[in-house]
């Protein structure tokens, strides 16, 4: 038997299987109602339209679609996306865009072009687990800044950057998900966005704006995107996974041409180009104006699901001091905070026994914490599953330690 | 204006745009006959079948195909691939396989799991430029070993490993393309394969076997693959790009489960999973036994193209001392060596003027060298283009420095 351990790189030795992915496996067992994954609702996928666009692409340009393509991506698709972003107030052309193989690849390329081992990256607390994973791979030292209802607390951020400065350190970038953040569902206020950009200017920093859900706003006013507010300091990451479908693994990056060019070079060594076949199909889909309609369908369905999950939480969760959850205005997730003495990680096994699943909060904390919290997804499950799942979850929370079984019945 | 340079990682600062990709752009200009790229012949793509399989997948399993999938890849596709590899004498099951987003991603994941900055990687001289790029990104120090007609010279390899050992160093792995190597077209003999595995055992090393062309043998006896000869020390990289189509960006890795598991973990942070839509289509295609037939079609066409290119080289190349080219038994490439005092890099501009292109040899040398050589692809161009292109190339070579215009006319 060969011992492979000594062959692995320093970072590979430290790599842990993603908690989220491992949980997804566990929660894929029959009977379990899972609020764990970040899966979109498959019933909404435009299967017929994609089938039709695939046929059109193969008939019109089969040989090109099955060949290698440029690393930057299909020019027609990039132009469609640039138009879409322009309507959202972002000053970009196709030259500012790079098609990537999922926004997770966007995160990986971001890590690749910016991070040396030991480099500091500022994030919010909590933040997206996939970003933590991607940046960890490059040896980032992540410092999380607490968020409140208005998003990352920029005063704390500035203080932390000052503290680093006193030690001669400077963050490589600030990572943010300003709209319907994963995992918290919180949207950053305009005031905080301005503050964030002021800080970036003051300390000469780049901001990485991860924006998978921005278009999925159920209500309220859309705040300008960070890239829309500042086209020099912001690198944006986007994906089709949540606004259309994840099965094509396509997303894009947008930002200053110099940063995009560096990402293009990095992508050459990573996968040469994203699938031209899939890009051609999506171009056709966007060019026919279908994405806009699809997003409307998704917004309507997810709004109802969010409303329903909030109603079910109000109905089935026990009344415990400190137990609360966020009320997201869009996106796919909400965030539950338990009383401080409760541990969502320990409680997880009890939840699985009751056939209901969530993601433990600790997964979203780059530098420790979050034990008394968990993330719930409301996009994937049906209304019936949401009711039954939240009911079970209410029983688990009520039955755990300080909770009482009676509390389950609280209407 | 912001100066982005200080933000970039050490490796990103050193990243150069791929010479091959940049040349491809140059050579894409109308009128130029390009032997530079590694593109398969688009006329052979099974457009109708892929269109049909896409329709079947969308009708049968549209919702699953458009959703996220497991990081390991579609189980059905992995089982089909395992069966195919078993027939090739490789002892694997689907548990030894990971679907990747192109074999370039296989190279990137290989770099990610094995290489720390400064780690030594052994390659042949020349070797695949995409591997050089991928390993460079992780800060590898590549040492190239000269090859002859039998492949990498294993005696030189062993001596080099001994030299490293004397300095307390040990390579992280040996990178090889044993079948119809890119760029040289050379196939490693059985004797050398055995030697390579003996060395790996003796020094406790892992071998990375890159195998994109293995199934494209035009004639002669197939040697066992390194993974087939040793299932513990070899990690294999494979792709659909050359045996079917590149436009899906799908390939796979195969090897000891422990290495595959590490690659799975690394892949989670890179793109979560490869496109399930494309995987489902390829499963359907393989399951119907269509790949086998397609490979036969490709072999027949590429054999004819190789024969034709060799005939044209014999016809149009000037008779110069030291000028020679390889006679590959399969694959997509052959390798031209010029007289020692000729520089293929300087000559490239003159070739572009004459509207013909190749890849300069230096691109394939991880540690310098190869100035008097270049790679030619015979899979992409038509017979008419091959004749005209080689004719132009003969004029360029003959007209360059020591060459005489008369030599062009040598039949």
Interface residues (C-beta under 8 A of the other chain):
Chain A: X2 X4 X7 X8 X9 X10 X11 X12 X15 X16 X17 X18 X21 X25 X37 X39 X40 X42 X43 X45 X47 X50 X51 X54 X55 X58 X59 X62 X63 X64 X65 X66 X67 X68 X69 X71 X101 X102 X104 X105 X107 X108 X112 X113 X114 X115 X116 X119 X130 X133 X134 X136 X137 X138 X172 X173 X204 X206 X232 X233 X241 X245 X246 X247 X248 X249 X256 X258 X259 X262 X264 X265 X266 X268 X269 X270 X271 X272 X273 X274 X275 X276 X277 X278
Chain B: X1 X2 X4 X7 X8 X9 X10 X11 X12 X15 X16 X17 X18 X21 X37 X39 X40 X42 X43 X45 X47 X50 X51 X54 X55 X58 X59 X62 X63 X64 X65 X66 X67 X68 X69 X70 X71 X101 X102 X104 X105 X107 X108 X112 X113 X114 X115 X116 X119 X130 X133 X134 X136 X137 X138 X172 X173 X204 X206 X232 X233 X241 X245 X246 X247 X248 X249 X256 X258 X259 X262 X264 X265 X266 X268 X269 X270 X271 X272 X273 X274 X275 X276 X277 X278
